[in-house]
């Protein structure tokens, strides 16, 4: 039970991830930093024993020594639920566990921009949540599903690897399928999903051109498609999708994307100024008619400027939200500048007091920032001030069982040896 005591200690301290590696102490990522949880380094045999304990199926246990990269989920009563990745390094095992909160998050608990509530009410189209690994994409997608589940009589179908948050059926019926357990691959599961009468489809990750092509078909045929990409912002998301296709297909892909894409939410997690906890900084792009034209015409480089001037749609850039977080004393200026899309421009704008307010602070017009034109001149398109009201977006009218293996260390934890000690006691 030694490893379970250590995992429990990590969860109690608010860890997001736990790292277990032969030749090193057990470490946990707490508030973005890796901290040691044990005093003594693990041996290769100890790490192998942990990997064996975490594997979900007997077939995987028998094939342990042939595994190179393996994803699964694991849970224990009184400890928590985890997304598990088992890998090889230097001919020994290494394990990374992502802590999955017991409760499905909401937009309010994640402190996400209020426009996401309206995005969740969209009838059709692609909604992409993007960001680097560990930026909270899975939590945001779970909040989107939860918002739909609580309001609409719909069929929500998810394809995940592995299943993370467990959704109970509220008003909607939620079908959760795990790749490798319930379906062979994202590609096959998505093709099959179109024949399973879904209203909403969630794909854990779009990894190749075929999956993206099928996802666009789902959006084009009237479904709401929610997925993720490992891209830092809205502009790069569009570029990445197009780059996955051969050059001769990119024009058609661009036109299809312009019609099917509804919103892109990009996230970054920053350390809170207090030193405890982290804060989400979000860029939100809602595809307005203007942005739809920019995508179709290939004028991708102009999109960020339209996001900055799109507060009436609930849009905001990273730099706008970062300025708001600094003004609210939630992150330091140095942290915000390092995370900014354009650090030099962010510093200049902040120092001059011209950083725009975001919809999270207020939707009212800031007349001091509204550009004016001399008599007889016209203010350029996109430079107008922000309206106080948001035009309506398009609106719409059981759980997977986690397999927990028996504890091979019960009755003494022999695989760890007497020297395997936790910083939190035995």
Residue, then its C-alpha position, 0 to 999 in steps of 0.5 A: x500500500x506504500x504507493x497508494x499512501x504516497x498518491x494520497x499525499x500528493x492528492x491532498x497537497x493539490x498535485x496535478x501530476x505524479x512522476x515515478x521513475x527508477x533511480x529517482x524519488x517520487x515527485x509531484x507537480x504542485x502549483x506548477x513546480x515538481x517537488x519531492x514526495x519521498x526521501x529514497x530513490x526507487x529501484x527498477x524493480x520497485x518501479x516495475x512493481x508500481x507499473x504492474x499494480x497500475x495496469x488495468x487489464x490482465x492482458x496488459x499485465x502479462x505483456x508488461x515487459x513488451x510495453x513501451x508506451x501505454x495509456x490507461x486509467x486507475x482508481x482506488x477508494x479513498x485515494x482518487x482517480x488518475x490518468x496513467x502513462x507508462x513509458x520506458x526510459x534507460x531500459x527501465x519503467x517510468x510512470x506519470x499519473x495525472x490526477x483527475x478531480x472527483x467532481x466534474x468542473x464547471x465554468x465558474x469553478x475553473x474561472x473561465x470567461x463567461x462566453x463559454x456558457x454561450x458557446x456550450x449552447x451552440x447547436x452545431x460546428x467545431x469548438x476547439x480547446x487548445x494549449x500545451x500539455x497540462x494547460x487544463x484542456x480536459x477540464x474545460x472540455x468536461x465543463x462544456x459537456x457538463x453544461x450541455x448535460x444539465x440543460x439539453x435532452x441530447x445524446x453526448x458521445x465521447x471518445x477518450x484515451x483514457x476516460x478521465x471525468x466520469x459524467x452521470x446522465x442528467x438531462x442528456x444521455x452521455x456515452x463515454x468510450x475509451x480508445x483501446x477498451x471500447x473502440x480500436x482508435x479515435x479514427x474508427x470510433x469517430x467514424x462509428x460515432x456518426x452512426x450512433x445518433x449523437x447530438x454532441x461528439x467529444x474527441x479527446x484529441x485530433x491527431x491526424x488529417x483523417x480524424x480532422x476530416x471526419x470531425x469537419x464532416x460531423x460539424x457539417x452534418x449538424x453535430x456539435x464537435x468538441x476536441x483539442x489540439x496542442x496549439x498555443x492560440x487561435x491563429x496557430x490552430x487554424x494554421x496547424x489544421x491546414x498544415x496536416x493536409x497535402x498542399x493540393x487539398x489545403x484550399x478546400x480544407x480552408x473553405x470547409x474550416x471557415x464554414x465548420x469552425x465555431x470557436x477556439x478557446x486557447x489556455x495557459x496556466x500561470x502561477x498565482x501571485x500569492x504563490x499558491x494555486x494557478x490561474x488560467x489565462x484564455x484567448x477566445x475566438x468566436x467565428x464571426x462573419x468577418x473571421x469566417x471571411x478571413x479564414x476563407x480568404x487565407x488572411x490568417x495573420x489578421x485574425x488576432x486584431x479582430x479578436x482584440x476588437x471582438x468584445x461584443x462577441x465575447x472574444x479576447x486575446x491572451x494579452x488582453x486577459x493577461x493585462x486584466x489578471x495583472x490589474x486584478x492582482x492575480x499574477x505578477x507583471x513579470x509572469x504575465x509578460x513572459x506568457x504574453x503572445x508579444x511580450x514587448x508590445x504587452x509591456x509597452x501597452x501596459x506601461x502606457x496604460x492602454x491595455x484593453x479591458x476584457x469581457x471578464x471585467x466588464x462589457x461596458x464601453x470604455x470611451x477613453x480607449x475608443x478611437x476617434x477620427x477628425x471631422x471628415x475621416x472614417x475610423x478604419x474597420x475593426x477599430x470601433x469601440x466595443x458595444x455593451x451587449x453581446x449578440x446572441x450566438x447560435x443556440x440549440x433547442x452511463x458512466x464508464x467503469x474504471x478497472x482497479x487491479x488488486x494490490x500486489x503489495x498488500x501485507x507488507x509492500x515487499x516490492x518496495x522494501x523497508x527503505x521506501x519511505x514517504x516524507x509523510x510517514x509510513 
